[in-house]
Structures are given as C-alpha cells and as structure tokens.
C-alpha cells in the first residue's frame, strides 16, 4: 500500500546520482558503477508500474534489464582490464585515441 | 501512511543516501560497498511493492555477482584514491546537470501523478510461479534473445581479457 509518486521520486534520485557519477568520475570502474545506478532506477520504475498496473510484464522486463546489466558489466570490466594492461591507467580522460 | 509506506520511507532514505555516497566517495572500495547498500535497498523496494521474484533476483545477481565483479575489477586495476584523481575538474558542471535532470523528473512526476490525490495502490503479489508462467508464455522469444546475448557477452569477455600467450 505505497503511493506511486514516492517510488518514482526514489528512482529519479537514483537516476540523478547516476548521471552525476557518469559525468564527474574519471575512474572507468566508477563510471560503470554509476551506470548500474541508472539501470537500477529504471528497474525500480518498471517494477513499481508493473505492480500498480497489475501486469506482470514490467517485472519480466526488469529481469531482462538485470541480465543486460550483467552482460554489460562483464564486457565493460574486460575492456577496463585490457585498457589497464595497455596504458597502465583507467582514467577515462586520458583515453582519447578515437578523438579527432 | 501505512506500515509499508513507513518501511519504504526508511528503505528509500538509506538507498538515496548511499547512492549519493557511491558517486562522491573518495575510496573506490568504499564506493563499491555503498553500491551494495543501494542495491539491497532497491531489492527491498521490489519486495515492498510485491515483486517477490524480481527482489530476490536483484539481491542474488547484483549483490552476489555484479558487485563481486566490480571488486575484482578494482583489485586488478590499481586505482588511485583521493578526490582529485577520482573526479575530473569540471564536476560542478556534473552537479548542475544532475540537479537539472532531477528537477525535470520531479516536475514531470508531479504533473503526471500529483502527490495530493495519489492513492496507495494494491500491490500485485507476483510470486515466482506467475512470473515464470508469464515469461514462458508471452516472452519466450525475448528470453531466448537475452540468453544468447549473455552467452555472446561471456565469450566476448573471455576473448577480451585473456592474455595472448603467443601462438
């Protein structure tokens, strides 16, 4: 028996924290963590709307988002480790090989 | 306010504070541990709105697997500690953008679901059985696609991270 706007406010706060983390952090692993925060905000919204609209589809999409997040973290950390092996640094400000 | 709403207020406050701590912590390992608290509070939110299966999957997959991956990533890359090396110089711009996003979202939520006439909703009690039935009745193709994506990501991560031992 929770009012929906409270849940939506919680998720928008999580999302804003994630936006700040992606913009402000220099460490690539911290950027990935902030992306996880944003994905979680989306999941909170999906599950809250699924529960209030009485349709289980939203929860299934939240599960799909969790699976995509797991795949993303796996690939992302592999890239970060490769980056560290080649440049001895995971500062995203220094990775500008593709910049023209 | 109902008992569930009080419980949600506590969970949301803990989650919000630790989410802000994740993006402001000066020690990368502390940030990962704050992330655990945030993910647990999101899982508790799922349980409070009646999404039993999604809540436990959240706790199992995120806290049990993804955070461990993050900690391994932090261990394998010697990350410097301290605000100047962790954050870039234009973080005030980031604060501005994040506050703008938050204000915009709050405005939209208030327009779409005014708090004054918001009524508590009867939570859909989705247990594992109903989620599984819906998933394998209506969402079989997306399920197969996501399985294939995970397999591809797994193989890709192994190929990317392994050392080339000279063929």
Interface residues (C-beta under 8 A of the other chain):
Chain A: X1 X2 X3 X4 X5 X6 X7 X8 X9 X10 X12 X13 X14 X15 X16 X17 X18 X19 X20 X21 X23 X24 X25 X26 X27 X28 X29 X30 X32 X33 X34 X36 X37 X40 X43 X44 X47 X48 X50 X51 X52 X54 X55 X56 X57 X59 X60 X62 X63 X64 X66 X67 X68 X69 X70 X71 X72 X73 X74 X75 X77 X78 X79 X80 X81 X82 X84 X90 X91 X93
Chain B: X2 X4 X5 X8 X9 X12 X15 X16 X19 X20 X22 X23 X28 X31 X32 X35 X38 X39 X42 X45 X46 X48 X49 X50 X51 X53 X54 X57 X58 X61 X62 X65 X66 X69 X70 X72 X73 X74 X76 X77 X79 X85 X86 X87 X88 X90 X91 X93 X94 X95 X97 X98 X99 X101 X102 X105 X106 X109 X110 X113 X114 X115 X118 X119 X120 X121 X122 X123 X124 X126 X130 X131 X134 X135 X138 X139 X142 X143 X146 X149 X150 X152 X153 X154 X156 X157 X158 X160 X161
